[in-house]
Amino acid sequence: MLLEAGRRLCDRNHLRRAQDAAWLREQELRNAVSGNAAPDLQTRVDRRRAESKWVSAHPGPATLGVPPSPPPDLRGVPPAARRINEAVVWALQQELGSAPAASGETVSGIPVCGGKYTGTVRVIRGEPDFARLRPGDVLVCRIATPAWSTLFGIAGALVTDLGSPLSHTAIVAREHGLPAVVATGNATEKLRDGEIVTVDGTRGTVTFEFTRQNGADTVTNECGYSS
């Protein structure tokens, strides 16, 4: 329905692409389809898309203001419930906690699937960028949700800003046998499209390279998992 509305607005020269209708608010879209379109409709779309890209590229610190208080004292909770709560808190800290910042020629994180792979960096910031990933690229992203699973069969290795050994990203990487490093903290800022890097999923490092080895990407998979 949304794409059909977008196509009609394209026919009336209000939008450049049918997909741009997704950036309109409901009332803006209703007015435009009914023949009362705002004169700056495409300008609004362009501004909102640019703002979204800027926010994705500048996520900001993990917390703002006063540092979060320590976890509550669970000593009075029954042992079984205490273990569950402690496990949940630990998992959240692993998933969203700060990671070592990249420095020099190495990006460091948590190794979640062993092996080494040398390939071309492709920073993917969201689902609209999926088509940019080419076979064998090193997929670099903030974190991979289930919707990103289709890319695991294309990528040669995986590097993320967030994650943990038990995160969805790590589990699917192991299923595909992809050398993977998660929780780097700032890989999407440190790495750039087209750079050649070596991902070491055993040591948890990503090292910059300046030439391809033997003119091609190389891979040594030590993960031991199969999909």
ABEGO torsion letter per residue (X at the ends): XAAAAAAAAAAAGABABAAAAAABBAAAAAAAAAGABBAAAAAAAAAAAAAAAAAAABAEBABBEBBBBBBBBAAABBAAAAAAAAAAAAAAAAAABBBBBBBEABBBBBBABBEBBBBBBBBBABAAAAAABBBGBBBBBABBBAAAAAAAAABABBBBABEBAABAAAAAAAAAGBBBBBGAGAAAAABBBGBBBBBBAAAGBBBBBABBBGGBBBBBBAAGBBX
